[in-house]
């Protein structure tokens, strides 16, 4: 399960950032996970909770923001969300679209308390 190593990397990033701000406590971390990232959100959440339990970071919350797949049409210059396997442009029906989003795995934000 690679989600456990991802959860560990997120916690390392939280610890590194917390060290830069002594006297604060990180309460929430947000991550963006693309539909094509290969990361299973439920497994990531489970692994994250297991790694946080019993540490000084507890009760750190993980917020997962899903990012849908999107395509860009070079013919009419629009970006659109893909809801099915149809990658054709909804405006001009061109099948020559390119991937524009959905592979993300980003640390989006941290919420801290003094």
MMTF fields as JSON, N, C-alpha, C and O atoms, coordinates in Angstrom:
{
  "mmtfVersion": "1.0.0",
  "mmtfProducer": "UNKNOWN",
  "numBonds": 455,
  "numAtoms": 456,
  "numGroups": 114,
  "numChains": 1,
  "numModels": 1,
  "chainsPerModel": [1],
  "groupsPerChain": [114],
  "chainIdList": ["A"],
  "bondAtomList": [4, 2, 8, 6, 12, 10, 16, 14, 20, 18, 24, 22, 28, 26, 32, 30, 36, 34, 40, 38, 44, 42, 48, 46, 52, 50, 56, 54, 60, 58, 64, 62, 68, 66, 72, 70, 76, 74, 80, 78, 84, 82, 88, 86, 92, 90, 96, 94, 100, 98, 104, 102, 108, 106, 112, 110, 116, 114, 120, 118, 124, 122, 128, 126, 132, 130, 136, 134, 140, 138, 144, 142, 148, 146, 152, 150, 156, 154, 160, 158, 164, 162, 168, 166, 172, 170, 176, 174, 180, 178, 184, 182, 188, 186, 192, 190, 196, 194, 200, 198, 204, 202, 208, 206, 212, 210, 216, 214, 220, 218, 224, 222, 228, 226, 232, 230, 236, 234, 240, 238, 244, 242, 248, 246, 252, 250, 256, 254, 260, 258, 264, 262, 268, 266, 272, 270, 276, 274, 280, 278, 284, 282, 288, 286, 292, 290, 296, 294, 300, 298, 304, 302, 308, 306, 312, 310, 316, 314, 320, 318, 324, 322, 328, 326, 332, 330, 336, 334, 340, 338, 344, 342, 348, 346, 352, 350, 356, 354, 360, 358, 364, 362, 368, 366, 372, 370, 376, 374, 380, 378, 384, 382, 388, 386, 392, 390, 396, 394, 400, 398, 404, 402, 408, 406, 412, 410, 416, 414, 420, 418, 424, 422, 428, 426, 432, 430, 436, 434, 440, 438, 444, 442, 448, 446, 452, 450],
  "bondOrderList": [1, 1, 1, 1, 1, 1, 1, 1, 1, 1, 1, 1, 1, 1, 1, 1, 1, 1, 1, 1, 1, 1, 1, 1, 1, 1, 1, 1, 1, 1, 1, 1, 1, 1, 1, 1, 1, 1, 1, 1, 1, 1, 1, 1, 1, 1, 1, 1, 1, 1, 1, 1, 1, 1, 1, 1, 1, 1, 1, 1, 1, 1, 1, 1, 1, 1, 1, 1, 1, 1, 1, 1, 1, 1, 1, 1, 1, 1, 1, 1, 1, 1, 1, 1, 1, 1, 1, 1, 1, 1, 1, 1, 1, 1, 1, 1, 1, 1, 1, 1, 1, 1, 1, 1, 1, 1, 1, 1, 1, 1, 1, 1, 1],
  "groupList": [{"groupName": "UNK", "atomNameList": ["N", "CA", "C", "O"], "elementList": ["N", "C", "C", "O"], "formalChargeList": [0, 0, 0, 0], "bondAtomList": [1, 0, 2, 1, 3, 2], "bondOrderList": [1, 1, 2], "singleLetterCode": "X", "chemCompType": "L-PEPTIDE LINKING"}],
  "groupTypeList": [0, 0, 0, 0, 0, 0, 0, 0, 0, 0, 0, 0, 0, 0, 0, 0, 0, 0, 0, 0, 0, 0, 0, 0, 0, 0, 0, 0, 0, 0, 0, 0, 0, 0, 0, 0, 0, 0, 0, 0, 0, 0, 0, 0, 0, 0, 0, 0, 0, 0, 0, 0, 0, 0, 0, 0, 0, 0, 0, 0, 0, 0, 0, 0, 0, 0, 0, 0, 0, 0, 0, 0, 0, 0, 0, 0, 0, 0, 0, 0, 0, 0, 0, 0, 0, 0, 0, 0, 0, 0, 0, 0, 0, 0, 0, 0, 0, 0, 0, 0, 0, 0, 0, 0, 0, 0, 0, 0, 0, 0, 0, 0, 0, 0],
  "groupIdList": [1, 2, 3, 4, 5, 6, 7, 8, 9, 10, 11, 12, 13, 14, 15, 16, 17, 18, 19, 20, 21, 22, 23, 24, 25, 26, 27, 28, 29, 30, 31, 32, 33, 34, 35, 36, 37, 38, 39, 40, 41, 42, 43, 44, 45, 46, 47, 48, 49, 50, 51, 52, 53, 54, 55, 56, 57, 58, 59, 60, 61, 62, 63, 64, 65, 66, 67, 68, 69, 70, 71, 72, 73, 74, 75, 76, 77, 78, 79, 80, 81, 82, 83, 84, 85, 86, 87, 88, 89, 90, 91, 92, 93, 94, 95, 96, 97, 98, 99, 100, 101, 102, 103, 104, 105, 106, 107, 108, 109, 110, 111, 112, 113, 114],
  "secStructList": [7, 2, 2, 2, 2, 2, 2, 2, 2, 2, 2, 2, 2, 2, 2, 2, 2, 2, 2, 6, 1, 6, 6, 7, 3, 3, 3, 3, 3, 3, 3, 3, 3, 3, 6, 6, 1, 7, 7, 7, 2, 2, 2, 2, 2, 2, 2, 2, 2, 2, 2, 2, 6, 6, 1, 6, 6, 6, 6, 7, 3, 3, 3, 3, 3, 3, 3, 7, 7, 3, 3, 3, 3, 6, 6, 6, 6, 3, 3, 3, 3, 7, 7, 1, 1, 7, 7, 1, 7, 6, 6, 6, 7, 7, 1, 7, 3, 3, 3, 3, 3, 1, 7, 7, 3, 3, 3, 3, 3, 3, 3, 3, 3, 7],
  "xCoordList": [0.852, 0.0, 0.901, 1.491, 1.006, 1.844, 1.208, 1.883, -0.076, -0.744, -0.132, -0.113, 0.368, 0.994, 2.28, 2.558, 3.056, 4.276, 3.925, 4.647, 2.841, 2.387, 1.94, 2.271, 1.194, 0.758, 1.963, 1.971, 2.972, 4.194, 4.895, 5.391, 4.939, 5.562, 4.773, 5.366, 3.457, 2.629, 2.945, 3.098, 3.04, 3.346, 4.747, 4.956, 5.698, 7.041, 6.988, 7.643, 6.207, 6.067, 5.403, 5.792, 4.397, 3.723, 4.708, 4.77, 5.475, 6.464, 7.507, 7.858, 7.997, 8.99, 8.439, 9.134, 7.208, 6.603, 6.323, 6.504, 5.89, 5.607, 6.873, 6.817, 8.008, 9.276, 9.646, 10.365, 9.169, 9.455, 8.62, 8.9, 7.593, 6.669, 6.476, 5.416, 7.501, 7.395, 6.208, 5.869, 5.599, 4.469, 3.128, 2.096, 3.126, 1.862, 1.601, 2.511, 0.36, -0.039, -0.833, -1.832, -0.392, -1.107, -2.352, -2.258, -3.513, -4.768, -5.352, -6.111, -4.993, -5.582, -4.596, -3.882, -4.56, -3.757, -4.667, -5.412, -4.582, -5.395, -4.52, -3.442, -4.992, -4.289, -5.266, -6.456, -4.731, -5.506, -5.056, -3.866, -6.029, -5.72, -6.483, -7.714, -5.729, -6.327, -6.901, -6.437, -7.912, -8.579, -7.635, -7.862, -6.578, -5.628, -4.327, -3.372, -4.273, -3.03, -2.628, -1.463, -3.583, -3.301, -3.368, -3.028, -3.805, -3.906, -5.356, -6.273, -5.547, -6.871, -7.136, -6.505, -8.057, -8.296, -8.623, -8.141, -9.434, -9.815, -8.601, -8.448, -7.747, -6.545, -5.58, -4.939, -5.474, -4.615, -5.128, -4.348, -6.415, -7.015, -6.803, -6.476, -6.987, -6.786, -5.331, -5.065, -4.399, -2.977, -2.553, -1.771, -3.074, -2.772, -3.233, -2.477, -4.467, -5.011, -4.175, -3.911, -3.762, -2.953, -1.601, -1.113, -0.995, 0.319, 0.255, 1.207, -0.854, -1.006, -1.327, -0.936, -2.04, -2.495, -1.324, -0.343, -1.456, -0.461, 0.77, 1.742, 0.746, 1.882, 1.531, 0.392, 2.518, 2.285, 1.423, 0.931, 1.238, 0.394, -1.095, -1.941, -1.418, -2.819, -3.513, -2.934, -4.681, -5.647, -5.616, -6.611, -4.532, -4.393, -5.409, -5.518, -6.149, -7.164, -6.629, -5.917, -6.979, -6.626, -7.882, -8.906, -7.79, -8.895, -8.441, -7.432, -9.19, -8.85, -9.782, -11.004, -9.173, -9.931, -9.74, -8.646, -10.785, -10.639, -10.544, -11.229, -9.685, -9.524, -9.927, -9.289, -10.987, -11.425, -10.465, -9.657, -10.574, -9.798, -10.344, -11.557, -9.44, -9.857, -9.005, -7.854, -9.6, -8.945, -9.004, -9.868, -8.066, -8.039, -8.188, -7.557, -9.024, -9.231, -8.438, -8.751, -7.423, -6.649, -7.426, -7.088, -8.454, -9.228, -10.054, -10.072, -10.733, -11.569, -11.098, -11.766, -9.951, -9.284, -10.138, -10.211, -10.789, -11.503, -10.92, -10.348, -11.081, -10.725, -12.026, -12.854, -12.205, -13.463, -13.197, -12.19, -14.125, -14.049, -14.559, -15.577, -13.852, -14.241, -15.051, -14.551, -16.29, -17.146, -17.31, -17.704, -17.014, -17.08, -15.794, -14.843, -15.747, -14.552, -14.483, -13.52, -15.471, -15.487, -14.563, -14.843, -13.467, -12.495, -12.682, -11.88, -13.737, -14.003, -14.48, -15.12, -14.157, -14.556, -16.076, -16.701, -16.675, -18.135, -18.616, -19.794, -17.714, -18.104, -18.02, -18.974, -16.878, -16.68, -16.599, -16.492, -16.648, -16.605, -15.262, -15.168, -14.223, -12.896, -12.414, -12.588, -11.817, -11.249, -9.78, -9.145, -9.237, -7.806, -7.56, -6.898, -8.075, -7.884, -6.671, -6.223, -6.141, -4.975, -5.29, -6.148, -4.589, -4.777, -4.411, -3.346, -5.303, -5.065, -5.058, -4.609, -5.538, -5.565, -6.116, -6.807, -5.793, -6.295, -5.193, -5.467, -3.936, -2.809, -2.207, -1.2, -2.8, -2.249, -2.182, -3.012, -1.17, -1.055, -0.292, 0.937, -1.038, -0.458, -0.832, -1.962, 0.124, -0.16, -0.744, -0.042, -1.997, -2.706, -2.598, -2.371, -2.761, -2.732, -2.555, -2.766, -2.155, -2.095, -2.879, -2.801, -3.626, -4.28, -3.586, -3.353, -3.249, -2.532, -3.248, -4.009, -2.985, -3.455, -2.25, -1.219, -2.377, -1.305, -1.437, -0.632],
  "yCoordList": [-1.174, 0.0, 1.242, 1.58, 1.919, 3.105, 4.309, 5.31, 4.226, 5.32, 5.56, 6.693, 4.498, 4.652, 5.474, 6.303, 5.255, 6.056, 7.496, 8.421, 7.692, 9.055, 9.744, 10.908, 9.042, 9.603, 9.98, 11.03, 9.133, 9.417, 10.662, 11.478, 10.81, 11.999, 13.267, 14.322, 13.17, 14.319, 14.715, 15.897, 13.73, 14.021, 14.607, 15.479, 14.146, 14.736, 16.206, 17.042, 16.522, 17.911, 18.759, 19.906, 18.195, 18.918, 19.186, 20.3, 18.176, 18.357, 19.41, 20.258, 19.355, 20.341, 21.757, 22.689, 21.915, 23.249, 23.695, 24.87, 22.793, 23.132, 23.584, 24.461, 22.99, 23.389, 24.832, 25.476, 25.337, 26.718, 27.729, 28.928, 27.23, 28.104, 27.583, 27.047, 27.738, 27.245, 27.867, 29.031, 27.084, 27.567, 27.408, 27.769, 26.87, 26.631, 25.136, 24.32, 24.798, 23.39, 23.26, 23.953, 22.379, 22.149, 21.317, 20.254, 21.803, 21.117, 20.407, 19.448, 20.888, 20.322, 20.437, 21.432, 19.416, 19.443, 19.052, 18.074, 19.84, 19.568, 19.1, 19.644, 18.095, 17.59, 17.514, 17.248, 17.755, 17.607, 16.314, 16.092, 15.476, 14.194, 14.089, 14.095, 13.994, 13.873, 12.491, 11.493, 12.457, 11.2, 10.21, 9.001, 10.709, 9.843, 9.648, 9.093, 10.092, 10.044, 8.636, 8.385, 7.73, 6.372, 6.233, 5.183, 7.289, 7.269, 7.001, 7.665, 6.03, 5.695, 6.55, 6.33, 7.522, 8.434, 7.745, 8.172, 6.685, 5.998, 5.335, 5.371, 4.735, 4.096, 5.134, 4.903, 6.276, 7.354, 7.86, 8.049, 8.075, 8.556, 7.562, 7.957, 6.276, 5.245, 5.216, 5.197, 5.214, 5.191, 6.422, 6.338, 7.576, 8.831, 8.774, 9.124, 8.336, 8.245, 7.308, 7.593, 6.194, 5.232, 5.82, 5.58, 6.589, 7.171, 8.337, 8.575, 9.054, 10.205, 9.763, 10.417, 8.649, 8.176, 7.988, 7.311, 8.606, 8.469, 9.355, 9.202, 10.28, 11.186, 12.588, 12.859, 13.461, 14.849, 15.603, 16.69, 15.05, 15.703, 15.419, 16.111, 14.412, 14.069, 15.248, 15.809, 15.656, 15.092, 15.773, 16.379, 15.692, 16.29, 15.676, 14.455, 16.546, 16.084, 16.18, 17.122, 15.207, 15.199, 15.506, 14.839, 16.524, 16.879, 16.589, 17.122, 15.746, 15.366, 16.082, 15.96, 16.834, 17.526, 16.765, 16.78, 16.101, 15.377, 16.342, 17.364, 15.999, 16.799, 15.911, 14.889, 16.297, 15.465, 15.566, 16.49, 14.613, 14.669, 15.799, 15.98, 16.557, 17.589, 17.501, 17.066, 17.923, 17.916, 19.335, 20.136, 19.618, 20.907, 20.659, 19.766, 21.455, 21.375, 22.5, 23.672, 22.165, 23.208, 23.887, 25.007, 23.236, 23.821, 25.026, 26.055, 24.891, 26.01, 26.59, 27.445, 26.126, 26.68, 26.682, 27.682, 25.542, 25.408, 24.225, 23.3, 24.288, 23.185, 22.686, 23.477, 21.373, 20.813, 19.603, 18.91, 19.368, 18.224, 16.983, 17.026, 15.892, 14.625, 13.851, 13.528, 13.561, 12.835, 11.378, 10.545, 11.069, 9.693, 9.419, 10.193, 8.375, 8.047, 8.825, 8.673, 9.646, 10.433, 11.641, 12.533, 11.667, 12.75, 13.813, 14.741, 13.686, 14.655, 15.974, 16.006, 17.039, 18.382, 18.518, 18.188, 18.996, 19.152, 20.321, 20.387, 21.237, 22.396, 22.098, 22.341, 21.572, 21.374, 19.905, 19.6, 18.998, 17.548, 17.036, 15.895, 17.866, 17.417, 16.309, 16.385, 15.3, 14.217, 14.433, 13.58, 15.544, 15.856, 16.684, 17.721, 16.248, 16.98, 16.442, 15.321, 17.263, 16.859, 16.933, 17.702, 16.129, 16.106, 17.458, 18.005, 17.992, 19.29, 19.2, 20.137, 18.111, 17.987, 16.647, 15.962, 16.292, 15.044, 14.126, 13.064, 14.53, 13.725, 14.285, 13.766, 15.318, 16.014, 15.14, 14.262, 15.422, 14.943, 16.058, 16.038, 17.029, 18.253, 18.474, 18.22, 18.944, 19.452, 20.843, 21.743, 21.024, 22.254, 23.326, 24.498, 22.919, 23.896, 23.222, 22.02, 24.056, 23.656, 24.685, 25.882, 24.229, 25.129, 24.976, 23.856, 26.094, 26.065, 26.889, 27.807, 26.538, 27.294, 27.766, 27.094, 28.916, 29.41, 28.804, 29.096],
  "zCoordList": [0.0, 0.0, 0.0, 1.026, -1.145, -1.216, -0.53, -0.293, -0.211, 0.488, 1.866, 2.347, 2.506, 3.817, 3.706, 4.573, 2.664, 2.485, 2.117, 2.49, 1.401, 1.089, 2.37, 2.593, 3.212, 4.495, 5.343, 5.985, 5.348, 6.102, 5.563, 6.339, 4.247, 3.64, 3.978, 4.202, 4.015, 4.405, 5.843, 6.147, 6.718, 8.118, 8.279, 9.122, 7.491, 7.521, 7.129, 7.751, 6.096, 5.655, 6.732, 6.951, 7.407, 8.497, 9.625, 10.144, 10.007, 11.085, 10.709, 11.529, 9.479, 9.026, 9.064, 9.469, 8.649, 8.665, 10.094, 10.415, 10.947, 12.344, 13.067, 13.928, 12.722, 13.344, 13.015, 13.78, 11.901, 11.5, 12.289, 12.269, 12.983, 13.713, 15.137, 15.461, 15.994, 17.373, 18.109, 17.899, 18.957, 19.749, 19.059, 19.624, 17.841, 17.154, 17.074, 17.223, 16.841, 16.7, 15.403, 15.211, 14.524, 13.269, 13.575, 14.188, 13.146, 13.432, 12.224, 12.364, 11.023, 9.812, 8.667, 8.547, 7.829, 6.614, 5.451, 5.519, 4.391, 3.207, 2.057, 1.818, 1.355, 0.175, -0.998, -0.827, -2.187, -3.42, -4.101, -4.326, -4.419, -5.046, -6.361, -6.388, -7.442, -8.763, -9.016, -8.465, -9.853, -10.195, -10.864, -10.802, -11.506, -12.208, -11.439, -11.981, -10.194, -9.414, -8.987, -8.679, -8.97, -8.507, -6.995, -6.449, -6.318, -4.854, -4.467, -4.95, -3.597, -3.091, -1.852, -0.818, -1.928, -0.805, 0.516, 1.566, 0.484, 1.721, 2.371, 3.592, 1.557, 2.091, 2.646, 3.671, 1.974, 2.469, 3.809, 4.742, 3.908, 5.149, 6.286, 7.405, 6.004, 7.015, 7.49, 8.692, 6.544, 6.898, 7.665, 8.612, 7.252, 7.922, 9.38, 10.287, 9.602, 10.964, 11.826, 12.994, 11.245, 11.997, 12.385, 13.489, 11.484, 11.764, 12.756, 13.499, 12.766, 13.671, 15.097, 16.064, 15.214, 16.521, 17.485, 17.178, 18.657, 19.707, 19.538, 20.278, 18.577, 18.371, 18.869, 19.249, 18.86, 19.27, 18.262, 18.564, 17.086, 16.075, 16.281, 15.713, 17.086, 17.33, 17.999, 18.929, 17.604, 16.668, 15.295, 14.898, 14.583, 13.26, 12.296, 12.183, 11.604, 10.651, 9.227, 8.877, 8.428, 7.007, 6.206, 6.355, 5.352, 4.462, 3.038, 2.576, 2.356, 0.993, 0.025, 0.105, -0.895, -1.933, -3.244, -3.807, -3.738, -4.994, -6.178, -6.22, -7.135, -8.35, -9.524, -9.775, -10.248, -11.366, -12.559, -12.652, -13.442, -14.681, -15.539, -15.644, -16.151, -17.09, -18.347, -18.316, -19.44, -20.745, -21.319, -20.962, -22.212, -22.899, -24.385, -24.95, -25.003, -26.442, -27.105, -26.9, -27.894, -28.564, -29.691, -30.077, -30.222, -31.32, -30.878, -31.552, -29.745, -29.281, -27.954, -27.373, -27.475, -26.295, -25.036, -24.322, -24.771, -23.5, -22.731, -23.307, -21.433, -20.555, -19.953, -19.501, -19.946, -19.465, -18.59, -18.737, -17.68, -16.776, -17.491, -18.182, -17.323, -17.923, -16.89, -15.812, -17.221, -16.283, -16.689, -15.873, -17.93, -18.412, -19.173, -19.067, -19.91, -20.69, -21.996, -22.747, -22.282, -23.503, -23.335, -22.535, -24.089, -23.984, -25.057, -25.156, -25.863, -26.921, -26.322, -25.271, -27.008, -26.567, -26.6, -27.608, -25.517, -25.498, -26.368, -26.718, -26.715, -27.523, -29.019, -29.757, -29.467, -30.911, -31.316, -32.503, -30.352, -30.574, -31.081, -31.534, -31.008, -31.425, -30.497, -29.28, -31.072, -30.281, -29.978, -29.358, -30.398, -30.229, -28.97, -29.033, -27.847, -26.596, -25.856, -26.1, -24.94, -24.157, -22.671, -22.238, -21.911, -20.465, -19.862, -20.146, -19.025, -18.385, -16.866, -16.205, -16.296, -14.84, -14.412, -15.165, -13.187, -12.623, -12.136, -11.575, -12.348, -11.882, -10.587, -10.104, -10.03, -8.876, -7.63, -7.398, -6.858, -5.48, -4.77, -4.702, -4.243, -3.695, -2.241, -1.825, -1.492, -0.148, -0.366, -0.825, -0.048, -0.368, 0.718, 0.42, 1.977, 3.048, 4.397, 4.557, 5.374, 6.778, 7.576, 7.297, 8.556, 9.503, 10.835, 11.288, 11.475, 12.739, 13.798, 13.492, 15.047, 16.213, 16.98, 17.013, 17.593, 18.484, 19.855, 20.739]
}
